[in-house]
Amino acid sequence: MNIAMIRYILGKVTMIVGVIMLIPCICSVWYREKEGIVYIITSLSLILFGFLISMLKPKNTTIYLKEGLVATSLSWIFMSIFGAIPLCLTGEIPGFIDALFESVSGFTTTGASILSDVEALSHTSLMWRSTTHLIGGMGVLVFLLAVIPTKGGSQVNLMKAESPGPTVGKLVPKLRQTAKILYLIYIGLVVLEIIFLLCGGYTLFESVNTAFATAGTGGFGIKNDSLGSFSLYGKWVVAVFMLLFGVNFNFYYFIIMRQFRKGFEMSEVRVYLAIIAVSTTIIAINIRHLYESLGLTITDSFFQVLTVMTTTGFSTTDFDLWPTTSKLIMFLLMFCGACAGSTGGGIKVSRFIIIIKTLKKEMNSLLHPKNIKKIQSDGKTIDHDTVRSVNVYFVAFTVIFVISSLIVSFEGYNLTTTLSAVTATINNIGPGFDAVGPTCNFGGFNILSKLVFVFDMLAGRLEIFPLLILFHPLLYKNIYASAKNDYIEPIRSK
């Protein structure tokens, strides 16, 4: 276990969080808010702390998969704790567990909140909440790939641990260049959305916060009604960009490089768009009687399907009041999620495609035992390890879902609230149904349930395994053995 490299990565992550925390500091200066003092002190402290941790550069910069998993999970835990500090110290969220919940929800781009009055927050804290979405959307370690020197191809182990989806591929031969391309596409789309919102008459503060929350598919709003008070133009701008951020970013690379055939042949993107189209149509027909005009019916149907499918979590209406058929579709979409390689959460469309193709292969094997046929997607063979990892992921997901639901059920909420709360957090959706619906929040749950939700949000964003590995006893045996070889034995020999 390369402990020194893990320490070095954690130090760099801490510094990055400290630097990015200067964004709300700028906002506090503009609005002349005293909360900015807390953010400035916290920011400088994190930068100094991160610098001290990463000051000694490791001699061995190799990162194996286990180091990548541990570094990723610890980085996200560190970020969440650091992000909660200013929210707690300003007194705007007095309890640390509540502040931690809000911070984790922000970084994991879940968008669930314990706040009943969002508008009571300062502009500084509102900006910080949205900024956590921006950081968490693409992932801070993907950014680090462009700046951290590592040996050989070990960078891919960091990307595997943080990037969503069953597989991770390089757009170009060098992974560092791939990270840069992904971030350029990401920031480019963010800037484009800000421009469109500004053109719609929204203020710079509203445009930036909304774009940050959309980009990370997070959903933290700056109004109590989320985006309910937005104009028809604003709702469609956000809806279109939710759609775009839910697409596999490889698609944009192919389009930019004029490899249109490769882009439009991506089966995951086609299935993703098809699910959105079919779901929107069925829901629009089902809720037509609730609206005065067909235009508003289509707008709300399209928007809410996208906000759940991409796991963004914005709301323009209380879909908890919709008929049972529409609510059932919304509930199923919570599990589906967006594309792999996007900023969206959920199980991912690609995993469902692989699982369906695996089922088809097994059924064909029953009918034709001697016919050996491999699973293919987009003209490429899906290897056995990928299929196995998808199967194991579903098992792990189910186990965590069941255990979390059981723990939360002791609090006494009804079945709809309990199941939808766990579903909304583990899939990084945000709102659920009933007591955690679009017009409600998670503030009423006890500390134990909130900690379960914190775990679920982190597990969902990190694709479960990087977080689970922290609970494996063998990991700590490896850490002890490495520490003994690197630190304890040299001291004894002296």
KEVOPA-212125 format. One record per residue (C-alpha): residue number from 1; residue in three letters; x, y, z. Coordinates in Angstrom, 2 decimals, padded with zeros to 5 digits, always signed. Each point is the difference from the previous one (the first is absolute). Layout:
BEGIN
{NUM,'Ala',{X,Y,Z}}
...
***
This chain:
BEGIN
{1,'Met',{+000.00,+000.00,+000.00}}
{2,'Asn',{+001.50,+003.33,-001.10}}
{3,'Ile',{-001.01,+002.04,+003.07}}
{4,'Ala',{+002.21,+002.93,-000.98}}
{5,'Met',{-001.79,+000.40,-003.33}}
{6,'Ile',{-003.41,-000.14,+001.68}}
{7,'Arg',{+001.16,+002.71,+002.43}}
{8,'Tyr',{+001.28,+002.08,-002.91}}
{9,'Ile',{-003.34,-000.29,-001.87}}
{10,'Leu',{-001.99,+000.92,+003.12}}
{11,'Gly',{+002.19,+003.06,+000.47}}
{12,'Lys',{-000.57,+001.14,-003.58}}
{13,'Val',{-003.76,-000.58,+000.31}}
{14,'Thr',{-000.07,+002.06,+003.20}}
{15,'Met',{+001.82,+002.85,-001.74}}
{16,'Ile',{-002.42,-000.11,-002.95}}
{17,'Val',{-003.02,+000.17,+002.31}}
{18,'Gly',{+001.60,+002.95,+001.79}}
{19,'Val',{+000.67,+001.85,-003.26}}
{20,'Ile',{-003.51,-000.64,-001.35}}
{21,'Met',{-001.46,+001.24,+003.29}}
{22,'Leu',{+001.25,+003.45,-001.04}}
{23,'Ile',{-002.91,+000.15,-002.49}}
{24,'Pro',{-002.61,+000.61,+002.73}}
{25,'Cys',{+002.52,+002.38,+001.62}}
{26,'Ile',{-000.17,+002.17,-003.13}}
{27,'Cys',{-003.78,-000.18,+000.23}}
{28,'Ser',{+000.11,+001.18,+003.64}}
{29,'Val',{+002.09,+003.03,-000.96}}
{30,'Trp',{-002.47,+000.91,-002.76}}
{31,'Tyr',{-003.01,-000.25,+002.35}}
{32,'Arg',{+001.95,+001.26,+003.06}}
{33,'Glu',{-000.93,-002.96,+002.18}}
{34,'Lys',{+001.82,-000.77,+003.25}}
{35,'Glu',{-000.28,-003.76,-000.64}}
{36,'Gly',{+002.83,+000.43,-002.48}}
{37,'Ile',{+002.48,+000.37,+002.87}}
{38,'Val',{-000.66,-003.61,+001.06}}
{39,'Tyr',{+000.45,-001.21,-003.57}}
{40,'Ile',{+003.25,+001.92,-000.47}}
{41,'Ile',{+001.49,-001.35,+003.25}}
{42,'Thr',{-001.13,-003.55,-000.85}}
{43,'Ser',{+001.34,+000.33,-003.55}}
{44,'Leu',{+003.44,+001.19,+001.07}}
{45,'Ser',{+000.16,-002.65,+002.72}}
{46,'Leu',{-000.78,-002.75,-002.50}}
{47,'Ile',{+002.59,+001.29,-002.47}}
{48,'Leu',{+002.65,+000.08,+002.74}}
{49,'Phe',{-001.00,-003.41,+001.38}}
{50,'Gly',{+000.00,-001.55,-003.47}}
{51,'Phe',{+003.38,+001.53,-000.79}}
{52,'Leu',{+001.55,-001.42,+003.16}}
{53,'Ile',{-001.40,-003.48,-000.70}}
{54,'Ser',{+001.17,-000.09,-003.62}}
{55,'Met',{+003.25,+001.91,+000.54}}
{56,'Leu',{+002.08,-003.19,-000.05}}
{57,'Lys',{-000.37,-001.51,-003.45}}
{58,'Pro',{+000.03,-003.84,+000.02}}
{59,'Lys',{+002.95,-001.75,-001.59}}
{60,'Asn',{-002.30,-002.70,-001.31}}
{61,'Thr',{-002.90,+001.58,-001.94}}
{62,'Thr',{-001.56,-003.26,-001.15}}
{63,'Ile',{-003.71,-000.37,+000.72}}
{64,'Tyr',{-001.46,-003.51,-000.11}}
{65,'Leu',{-003.73,-000.63,+000.02}}
{66,'Lys',{-000.18,-000.39,+003.79}}
{67,'Glu',{+001.79,+003.36,+000.50}}
{68,'Gly',{-002.36,+001.55,-002.53}}
{69,'Leu',{-003.07,-001.28,+001.85}}
{70,'Val',{+001.25,+001.08,+003.43}}
{71,'Ala',{+001.21,+003.41,-001.20}}
{72,'Thr',{-003.31,+000.64,-001.74}}
{73,'Ser',{-002.25,-000.95,+002.94}}
{74,'Leu',{+002.12,+001.89,+002.55}}
{75,'Ser',{+000.17,+003.05,-002.29}}
{76,'Trp',{-003.78,+000.18,-000.20}}
{77,'Ile',{-000.37,-000.46,+003.75}}
{78,'Phe',{+002.57,+002.75,+000.61}}
{79,'Met',{-001.72,+002.33,-002.48}}
{80,'Ser',{-003.37,-000.57,+001.64}}
{81,'Ile',{+001.32,+000.73,+003.50}}
{82,'Phe',{+001.90,+003.09,-001.15}}
{83,'Gly',{-003.03,+001.23,-001.93}}
{84,'Ala',{-002.19,-000.26,+003.10}}
{85,'Ile',{+002.30,+002.12,+002.18}}
{86,'Pro',{-000.97,+003.49,-001.30}}
{87,'Leu',{-003.70,-000.92,-000.16}}
{88,'Cys',{+000.18,-000.92,+003.69}}
{89,'Leu',{+002.28,+002.83,+001.20}}
{90,'Thr',{-002.15,+002.72,-001.60}}
{91,'Gly',{-002.92,-001.28,+002.08}}
{92,'Glu',{-002.22,-000.32,-003.06}}
{93,'Ile',{-000.11,-003.78,+000.56}}
{94,'Pro',{+000.70,-000.31,+003.76}}
{95,'Gly',{+000.36,-003.78,+000.33}}
{96,'Phe',{+003.11,-001.59,-001.48}}
{97,'Ile',{-001.87,-003.15,-001.13}}
{98,'Asp',{-002.48,+002.19,-001.88}}
{99,'Ala',{+002.86,+002.00,-001.50}}
{100,'Leu',{+001.75,-003.25,-000.96}}
{101,'Phe',{-003.20,-001.28,-001.62}}
{102,'Glu',{-000.28,+003.21,-002.04}}
{103,'Ser',{+003.68,-000.13,-000.98}}
{104,'Val',{-000.11,-003.67,-001.02}}
{105,'Ser',{-003.19,+000.65,-001.94}}
{106,'Gly',{+001.77,+002.82,-001.81}}
{107,'Phe',{+003.23,-001.81,-000.89}}
{108,'Thr',{-001.78,-003.21,-001.00}}
{109,'Thr',{-002.38,+002.13,-002.11}}
{110,'Thr',{-003.01,-001.47,+001.77}}
{111,'Gly',{-001.80,+003.24,+000.77}}
{112,'Ala',{-001.89,-001.31,+003.04}}
{113,'Ser',{-000.21,+002.62,+002.73}}
{114,'Ile',{-000.80,+000.30,+003.68}}
{115,'Leu',{-000.93,+003.68,-000.45}}
{116,'Ser',{-003.63,+001.10,+000.13}}
{117,'Asp',{+000.80,+003.61,-000.97}}
{118,'Val',{+002.78,+000.14,-002.59}}
{119,'Glu',{-000.51,+003.72,-000.60}}
{120,'Ala',{+001.03,+000.72,+003.60}}
{121,'Leu',{+003.59,-000.92,-000.87}}
{122,'Ser',{+002.51,+002.68,-000.92}}
{123,'His',{+001.05,+000.44,-003.63}}
{124,'Thr',{+003.41,-001.29,+001.09}}
{125,'Ser',{-001.31,-003.34,+001.27}}
{126,'Leu',{-002.38,-000.37,-002.93}}
{127,'Met',{+002.95,+000.42,-002.33}}
{128,'Trp',{+002.03,-002.56,+001.95}}
{129,'Arg',{-002.82,-002.56,-000.20}}
{130,'Ser',{-000.15,+000.40,-003.78}}
{131,'Thr',{+003.79,-000.05,-000.31}}
{132,'Thr',{+000.15,-003.39,+001.72}}
{133,'His',{-002.20,-001.29,-002.83}}
{134,'Leu',{+002.45,+001.36,-002.56}}
{135,'Ile',{+002.93,-001.75,+001.71}}
{136,'Gly',{-001.83,-003.27,+000.54}}
{137,'Gly',{-001.51,-000.20,-003.48}}
{138,'Met',{+003.15,-000.88,-001.92}}
{139,'Gly',{+002.02,-001.03,+003.05}}
{140,'Val',{+002.99,+001.65,+001.60}}
{141,'Leu',{+002.30,-002.96,-000.62}}
{142,'Val',{-000.66,+000.15,-003.73}}
{143,'Phe',{+001.33,+003.54,+000.21}}
{144,'Leu',{+003.02,-001.22,+001.97}}
{145,'Leu',{+000.82,-002.46,-002.79}}
{146,'Ala',{+001.08,+002.97,-002.09}}
{147,'Val',{+002.50,+001.23,+002.60}}
{148,'Ile',{+001.20,-002.95,+002.14}}
{149,'Pro',{+003.07,-001.82,-001.36}}
{150,'Thr',{-000.29,-003.79,+000.19}}
{151,'Lys',{+001.93,-002.90,-001.40}}
{152,'Gly',{-001.14,-002.02,-003.00}}
{153,'Gly',{-003.72,-000.39,-000.48}}
{154,'Ser',{-000.87,+000.15,+003.68}}
{155,'Gln',{-002.06,+003.19,-000.48}}
{156,'Val',{-002.81,-002.12,-001.39}}
{157,'Asn',{-000.50,-001.53,+003.46}}
{158,'Leu',{-001.04,+003.40,+001.37}}
{159,'Met',{-002.36,+000.52,-002.91}}
{160,'Lys',{-001.48,-003.49,+000.41}}
{161,'Ala',{-000.73,+000.70,+003.65}}
{162,'Glu',{-001.77,+003.33,-000.56}}
{163,'Ser',{-001.52,-000.05,-003.50}}
{164,'Pro',{-003.60,-001.23,-000.25}}
{165,'Gly',{-000.80,-003.08,-002.04}}
{166,'Pro',{+001.09,-003.63,-000.36}}
{167,'Thr',{+003.00,+000.81,-002.21}}
{168,'Val',{+002.49,+002.83,-000.40}}
{169,'Gly',{+001.64,+000.77,-003.31}}
{170,'Lys',{+002.50,+002.52,-001.29}}
{171,'Leu',{-001.06,+002.49,-002.67}}
{172,'Val',{+003.62,+000.46,-001.02}}
{173,'Pro',{+003.12,-002.13,+000.69}}
{174,'Lys',{+001.06,+002.12,+002.98}}
{175,'Leu',{-002.40,-000.05,+002.96}}
{176,'Arg',{+001.14,+003.45,+001.10}}
{177,'Gln',{-001.20,+001.42,-003.31}}
{178,'Thr',{-003.28,-001.89,+000.40}}
{179,'Ala',{-000.56,+001.71,+003.37}}
{180,'Lys',{+000.68,+003.40,-001.54}}
{181,'Ile',{-002.42,-000.65,-002.88}}
{182,'Leu',{-002.76,-001.11,+002.40}}
{183,'Tyr',{+000.41,+003.11,+002.12}}
{184,'Leu',{+000.08,+002.32,-003.02}}
{185,'Ile',{-003.29,-001.48,-001.22}}
{186,'Tyr',{-001.43,+000.26,+003.52}}
{187,'Ile',{+000.97,+003.64,+000.56}}
{188,'Gly',{-001.02,+000.89,-003.55}}
{189,'Leu',{-003.55,-001.27,+000.58}}
{190,'Val',{-000.16,+001.84,+003.35}}
{191,'Val',{+000.98,+003.32,-001.61}}
{192,'Leu',{-002.47,-000.58,-002.82}}
{193,'Glu',{-002.88,-000.54,+002.45}}
{194,'Ile',{+000.92,+003.14,+001.96}}
{195,'Ile',{-000.12,+002.02,-003.23}}
{196,'Phe',{-003.42,-001.42,-000.96}}
{197,'Leu',{-001.42,+000.77,+003.47}}
{198,'Leu',{+001.40,+003.54,-000.07}}
{199,'Cys',{-001.69,+000.48,-003.38}}
{200,'Gly',{-003.27,-001.02,+001.67}}
{201,'Gly',{+000.22,+002.93,+002.43}}
{202,'Tyr',{+001.32,-001.88,+003.02}}
{203,'Thr',{+002.58,+001.66,+002.24}}
{204,'Leu',{+003.63,-001.12,+000.00}}
{205,'Phe',{-000.47,-001.54,+003.45}}
{206,'Glu',{-003.07,-001.98,-001.10}}
{207,'Ser',{+001.64,-001.07,-003.26}}
{208,'Val',{+003.27,-001.17,+001.56}}
{209,'Asn',{-001.65,-001.91,+002.86}}
{210,'Thr',{-002.51,-001.68,-002.30}}
{211,'Ala',{+002.67,-000.91,-002.56}}
{212,'Phe',{+002.29,-001.46,+002.70}}
{213,'Ala',{-002.87,-002.10,+001.39}}
{214,'Thr',{-001.03,-001.14,-003.49}}
{215,'Ala',{+003.55,-000.85,-001.07}}
{216,'Gly',{+000.55,-002.29,+002.97}}
{217,'Thr',{-003.54,-001.35,-000.41}}
{218,'Gly',{-000.39,+000.96,+003.64}}
{219,'Gly',{-003.11,+002.10,+000.35}}
{220,'Phe',{+000.67,+002.38,+002.90}}
{221,'Gly',{-002.30,+002.96,-000.63}}
{222,'Ile',{+000.27,+003.53,+001.32}}
{223,'Lys',{-003.77,+000.33,+000.38}}
{224,'Asn',{-002.36,-001.90,+002.27}}
{225,'Asp',{-002.02,-001.14,-003.03}}
{226,'Ser',{+003.14,-001.23,-001.79}}
{227,'Leu',{-000.65,+001.10,-003.61}}
{228,'Gly',{-003.77,+000.32,+000.34}}
{229,'Ser',{+000.15,+003.79,-000.42}}
{230,'Phe',{+002.22,-000.21,-003.10}}
{231,'Ser',{-001.48,+001.15,-003.30}}
{232,'Leu',{-000.87,-002.46,-002.75}}
{233,'Tyr',{+003.22,+001.01,-001.77}}
{234,'Gly',{+002.11,-000.63,+003.12}}
{235,'Lys',{-001.56,-003.40,+000.60}}
{236,'Trp',{+000.73,-001.12,-003.55}}
{237,'Val',{+003.58,+001.27,+000.14}}
{238,'Val',{+000.64,-001.97,+003.18}}
{239,'Ala',{-001.83,-003.05,-001.40}}
{240,'Val',{+002.11,-000.04,-003.17}}
{241,'Phe',{+003.24,+000.30,+001.97}}
{242,'Met',{-001.09,-002.73,+002.44}}
{243,'Leu',{-000.44,-002.16,-003.09}}
{244,'Leu',{+003.47,+000.96,-001.26}}
{245,'Phe',{+001.79,-000.61,+003.30}}
{246,'Gly',{-001.64,-003.44,+000.26}}
{247,'Val',{+001.62,-001.11,-003.28}}
{248,'Asn',{+003.27,-001.94,-000.05}}
{249,'Phe',{+002.71,+002.61,-000.55}}
{250,'Asn',{+001.70,-002.28,-002.52}}
{251,'Phe',{-002.89,+000.91,-002.32}}
{252,'Tyr',{+001.03,+003.66,+000.04}}
{253,'Tyr',{+003.61,-000.90,-000.70}}
{254,'Phe',{-001.04,-001.98,-003.08}}
{255,'Ile',{-002.16,+002.91,-001.19}}
{256,'Ile',{+002.80,+002.54,+000.54}}
{257,'Met',{+002.44,-002.24,-001.88}}
{258,'Arg',{-002.62,-000.38,-002.78}}
{259,'Gln',{-000.28,-003.71,+000.60}}
{260,'Phe',{-003.78,+000.26,-000.29}}
{261,'Arg',{-000.55,-003.64,-000.81}}
{262,'Lys',{+001.76,-001.17,+003.19}}
{263,'Gly',{-001.97,+002.48,+002.06}}
{264,'Phe',{-003.46,-000.86,-001.28}}
{265,'Glu',{+000.72,-003.73,+000.04}}
{266,'Met',{+000.39,+000.06,+003.80}}
{267,'Ser',{-002.82,-002.31,+001.09}}
{268,'Glu',{-000.07,+001.43,+003.52}}
{269,'Val',{-000.78,+003.51,-001.27}}
{270,'Arg',{-002.76,-001.31,-002.27}}
{271,'Val',{-001.60,-002.00,+002.83}}
{272,'Tyr',{+000.35,+002.98,+002.36}}
{273,'Leu',{-001.86,+002.29,-002.42}}
{274,'Ala',{-002.62,-002.67,-000.71}}
{275,'Ile',{-000.79,-000.49,+003.69}}
{276,'Ile',{-000.42,+003.77,+000.45}}
{277,'Ala',{-002.29,+000.27,-003.05}}
{278,'Val',{-002.22,-002.96,+000.97}}
{279,'Ser',{-000.23,+001.03,+003.68}}
{280,'Thr',{-000.85,+003.61,-000.87}}
{281,'Thr',{-002.73,-001.10,-002.40}}
{282,'Ile',{-001.67,-002.40,+002.44}}
{283,'Ile',{+000.11,+002.48,+002.89}}
{284,'Ala',{-001.29,+002.87,-002.18}}
{285,'Ile',{-003.00,-002.11,-001.02}}
{286,'Asn',{-000.57,-001.12,+003.60}}
{287,'Ile',{+000.05,+003.52,+001.54}}
{288,'Arg',{-001.61,+001.93,-002.87}}
{289,'His',{-003.21,+000.56,+002.01}}
{290,'Leu',{+001.95,+001.80,+002.76}}
{291,'Tyr',{+001.18,+002.85,-002.27}}
{292,'Glu',{-001.72,+002.79,-001.87}}
{293,'Ser',{+002.20,-000.21,-003.11}}
{294,'Leu',{+001.81,-002.70,-001.93}}
{295,'Gly',{+003.18,+002.10,-000.05}}
{296,'Leu',{+000.24,+000.16,+003.79}}
{297,'Thr',{-000.79,-003.71,+000.22}}
{298,'Ile',{+002.87,-000.90,-002.32}}
{299,'Thr',{+002.35,+002.46,+001.75}}
{300,'Asp',{-000.54,-001.43,+003.47}}
{301,'Ser',{+000.02,-003.60,-001.25}}
{302,'Phe',{+003.23,+000.47,-001.96}}
{303,'Phe',{+001.68,+001.97,+002.80}}
{304,'Gln',{-000.87,-002.41,+002.81}}
{305,'Val',{+000.94,-003.08,-002.03}}
{306,'Leu',{+003.39,+001.60,-000.72}}
{307,'Thr',{+000.59,+001.20,+003.55}}
{308,'Val',{-000.52,-003.56,+001.31}}
{309,'Met',{+001.60,-001.89,-002.90}}
{310,'Thr',{+003.15,+002.14,+000.19}}
{311,'Thr',{-000.23,-000.01,+003.83}}
{312,'Thr',{+000.09,+003.82,+000.08}}
{313,'Gly',{-002.88,+000.46,+002.43}}
{314,'Phe',{-001.41,+003.38,-001.04}}
{315,'Ser',{-003.77,+000.34,+000.10}}
{316,'Thr',{-002.50,+002.21,-001.79}}
{317,'Thr',{-003.05,-001.69,+001.48}}
{318,'Asp',{-000.91,-002.40,+002.80}}
{319,'Phe',{+000.05,-003.30,-001.88}}
{320,'Asp',{-001.04,-001.70,+003.24}}
{321,'Leu',{-003.55,+001.15,-000.91}}
{322,'Trp',{+000.06,-001.77,-003.38}}
{323,'Pro',{-002.01,-003.19,-000.69}}
{324,'Thr',{+001.42,-003.37,+001.04}}
{325,'Thr',{+001.19,-000.94,-003.50}}
{326,'Ser',{+002.07,+003.17,-000.34}}
{327,'Lys',{+001.46,-000.36,+003.49}}
{328,'Leu',{+000.92,-003.64,-000.70}}
{329,'Ile',{+001.86,+001.02,-003.17}}
{330,'Met',{+001.83,+002.70,+001.95}}
{331,'Phe',{+000.94,-002.54,+002.68}}
{332,'Leu',{+001.40,-002.42,-002.59}}
{333,'Leu',{+001.95,+002.80,-001.69}}
{334,'Met',{+001.71,+000.67,+003.34}}
{335,'Phe',{+001.76,-003.36,-000.31}}
{336,'Cys',{+000.78,+000.33,-003.68}}
{337,'Gly',{+002.20,+003.09,+000.13}}
{338,'Ala',{+001.88,+001.71,-002.80}}
{339,'Cys',{+002.79,-001.21,-002.29}}
{340,'Ala',{+003.36,-001.28,+001.19}}
{341,'Gly',{+002.70,+002.63,-000.46}}
{342,'Ser',{-002.47,+002.82,+000.75}}
{343,'Thr',{-000.49,+002.06,+003.14}}
{344,'Gly',{-003.25,-001.84,+000.79}}
{345,'Gly',{-000.50,-002.56,+002.75}}
{346,'Gly',{-002.14,-003.11,+000.27}}
{347,'Ile',{+000.84,-003.53,-001.10}}
{348,'Lys',{+000.70,+001.22,-003.58}}
{349,'Val',{-001.61,-000.95,-003.30}}
{350,'Ser',{+003.10,-001.93,-001.11}}
{351,'Arg',{-000.32,-002.47,+002.89}}
{352,'Phe',{-003.61,-000.75,-000.89}}
{353,'Ile',{+001.02,-000.55,-003.63}}
{354,'Ile',{+002.70,-002.46,+001.09}}
{355,'Ile',{-002.35,-001.81,+002.40}}
{356,'Ile',{-002.70,-000.37,-002.69}}
{357,'Lys',{+002.53,-001.28,-002.53}}
{358,'Thr',{+001.33,-002.44,+002.60}}
{359,'Leu',{-003.52,-001.31,+000.63}}
{360,'Lys',{-000.53,-000.38,-003.75}}
{361,'Lys',{+003.30,-001.89,-000.31}}
{362,'Glu',{-000.94,-002.38,+002.83}}
{363,'Met',{-003.41,-000.70,-001.54}}
{364,'Asn',{+001.64,-000.72,-003.37}}
{365,'Ser',{+002.43,-002.35,+001.76}}
{366,'Leu',{-002.93,-001.96,+001.44}}
{367,'Leu',{-001.45,-000.46,-003.48}}
{368,'His',{+003.32,-000.52,-001.78}}
{369,'Pro',{+002.58,-001.29,+002.55}}
{370,'Lys',{+002.70,-000.49,-002.64}}
{371,'Asn',{-000.38,+003.48,-001.44}}
{372,'Ile',{+002.60,+002.19,+001.72}}
{373,'Lys',{-000.75,+003.67,-000.64}}
{374,'Lys',{+001.70,+002.94,+001.70}}
{375,'Ile',{-001.80,+003.11,+001.19}}
{376,'Gln',{+000.66,+003.02,-002.19}}
{377,'Ser',{-000.75,+003.70,+000.27}}
{378,'Asp',{+000.76,+002.66,-002.60}}
{379,'Gly',{+001.94,-002.53,-002.04}}
{380,'Lys',{+002.28,-000.93,+002.90}}
{381,'Thr',{+000.01,-003.18,+002.05}}
{382,'Ile',{-000.85,+000.46,+003.66}}
{383,'Asp',{+002.54,-002.02,+001.95}}
{384,'His',{-000.87,-002.40,+002.79}}
{385,'Asp',{+001.48,+002.25,+002.72}}
{386,'Thr',{-002.34,+002.84,-000.96}}
{387,'Val',{-003.06,-002.28,+000.06}}
{388,'Arg',{+001.10,-001.40,+003.36}}
{389,'Ser',{+000.53,+003.49,+001.45}}
{390,'Val',{-003.49,+001.04,-001.12}}
{391,'Asn',{-001.56,-003.07,+001.63}}
{392,'Val',{+001.91,+000.58,+003.23}}
{393,'Tyr',{-000.96,+003.69,-000.07}}
{394,'Phe',{-003.70,-000.90,-000.12}}
{395,'Val',{+000.42,-002.39,+002.93}}
{396,'Ala',{+001.91,+002.57,+002.09}}
{397,'Phe',{-002.53,+002.70,-000.90}}
{398,'Thr',{-002.91,-002.22,+001.08}}
{399,'Val',{+001.65,-000.94,+003.30}}
{400,'Ile',{+000.71,+003.64,+000.90}}
{401,'Phe',{-003.50,+001.05,-001.06}}
{402,'Val',{-001.66,-002.67,+002.16}}
{403,'Ile',{+002.15,+000.66,+003.09}}
{404,'Ser',{-000.41,+003.78,-000.28}}
{405,'Ser',{-003.77,-000.31,-000.42}}
{406,'Leu',{-000.20,-002.28,+003.04}}
{407,'Ile',{+001.95,+002.42,+002.22}}
{408,'Val',{-002.00,+003.04,-001.12}}
{409,'Ser',{-003.29,-001.90,+000.44}}
{410,'Phe',{+000.48,-000.04,+003.79}}
{411,'Glu',{-000.65,+003.72,+000.01}}
{412,'Gly',{-003.68,-000.61,-000.69}}
{413,'Tyr',{-000.57,+001.69,-003.35}}
{414,'Asn',{-002.34,-001.71,-002.48}}
{415,'Leu',{+001.27,-002.39,-002.67}}
{416,'Thr',{-000.11,+002.57,-002.81}}
{417,'Thr',{+002.10,+002.52,+001.93}}
{418,'Thr',{+002.51,-002.60,+001.20}}
{419,'Leu',{+000.62,-001.69,-003.35}}
{420,'Ser',{+000.02,+003.21,-002.04}}
{421,'Ala',{+002.38,+001.70,+002.45}}
{422,'Val',{+002.53,-002.81,-000.34}}
{423,'Thr',{-000.55,-000.15,-003.76}}
{424,'Ala',{+000.47,+003.75,-000.36}}
{425,'Thr',{+003.27,+000.01,+001.95}}
{426,'Ile',{+001.71,-003.16,-001.27}}
{427,'Asn',{-000.81,+001.01,-003.59}}
{428,'Asn',{+000.97,+003.65,+000.65}}
{429,'Ile',{-003.43,+001.26,-001.07}}
{430,'Gly',{-000.96,+002.48,+002.73}}
{431,'Pro',{-003.77,+000.04,+000.52}}
{432,'Gly',{-002.08,-003.10,+000.53}}
{433,'Phe',{-003.69,-000.42,+000.81}}
{434,'Asp',{-002.33,+000.83,+002.88}}
{435,'Ala',{+001.98,+001.44,+002.98}}
{436,'Val',{+003.12,+000.44,-002.20}}
{437,'Gly',{-001.86,+001.21,-003.08}}
{438,'Pro',{+000.88,+003.06,-002.13}}
{439,'Thr',{-001.60,+002.39,+002.49}}
{440,'Cys',{+001.51,-001.66,+003.09}}
{441,'Asn',{+003.48,-000.74,+001.36}}
{442,'Phe',{+002.05,-002.49,+002.03}}
{443,'Gly',{+000.22,+002.18,+003.12}}
{444,'Gly',{-002.50,-002.06,+002.00}}
{445,'Phe',{+002.09,-003.18,+000.09}}
{446,'Asn',{+002.09,-000.90,+003.05}}
{447,'Ile',{+003.81,-000.04,+000.08}}
{448,'Leu',{+000.31,-003.74,-000.73}}
{449,'Ser',{-002.17,+000.23,-003.11}}
{450,'Lys',{+001.90,+003.06,-001.23}}
{451,'Leu',{+003.30,-001.87,+000.40}}
{452,'Val',{-001.48,-002.91,-001.98}}
{453,'Phe',{-000.96,+002.47,-002.74}}
{454,'Val',{+003.50,+001.50,+000.10}}
{455,'Phe',{+001.47,-003.47,-000.56}}
{456,'Asp',{-002.49,-000.73,-002.77}}
{457,'Met',{+000.75,+003.26,-001.81}}
{458,'Leu',{+003.74,-000.64,+000.08}}
{459,'Ala',{-000.47,-003.65,-001.01}}
{460,'Gly',{-002.24,+000.98,-002.89}}
{461,'Arg',{+002.37,+002.66,-001.33}}
{462,'Leu',{+003.09,-002.20,+000.33}}
{463,'Glu',{-001.68,-003.06,-001.53}}
{464,'Ile',{-000.03,-001.82,+003.36}}
{465,'Phe',{+003.33,-001.92,-000.01}}
{466,'Pro',{+002.47,+002.83,+000.80}}
{467,'Leu',{-001.99,+000.68,+003.16}}
{468,'Leu',{-000.60,-003.63,+000.94}}
{469,'Ile',{+003.70,-000.80,-000.19}}
{470,'Leu',{+000.56,+002.23,+003.05}}
{471,'Phe',{-001.90,-002.59,+002.05}}
{472,'His',{+002.11,-002.96,-001.16}}
{473,'Pro',{+002.33,-001.33,+002.76}}
{474,'Leu',{+002.62,-001.04,-002.56}}
{475,'Leu',{+000.49,+003.64,-000.96}}
{476,'Tyr',{+001.24,+000.90,+003.48}}
{477,'Lys',{+002.34,-003.01,+000.04}}
{478,'Asn',{+001.52,+001.34,-003.22}}
{479,'Ile',{+000.28,+003.49,+001.46}}
{480,'Tyr',{+001.69,-001.32,+003.15}}
{481,'Ala',{+002.42,-002.12,-002.05}}
{482,'Ser',{+000.88,+002.99,-002.19}}
{483,'Ala',{+000.43,+002.31,+002.98}}
{484,'Lys',{+002.18,-002.58,+001.71}}
{485,'Asn',{+002.27,-000.31,-003.03}}
{486,'Asp',{+000.14,+003.71,-000.78}}
{487,'Tyr',{+000.05,+001.61,+003.45}}
{488,'Ile',{+000.20,-002.37,+002.97}}
{489,'Glu',{+002.88,-002.25,-001.12}}
{490,'Pro',{+002.30,+002.89,-001.06}}
{491,'Ile',{-000.51,+001.63,+003.41}}
{492,'Arg',{+000.76,-003.27,+001.82}}
{493,'Ser',{+003.16,-000.54,-002.04}}
{494,'Lys',{+001.29,+003.42,+001.06}}
***
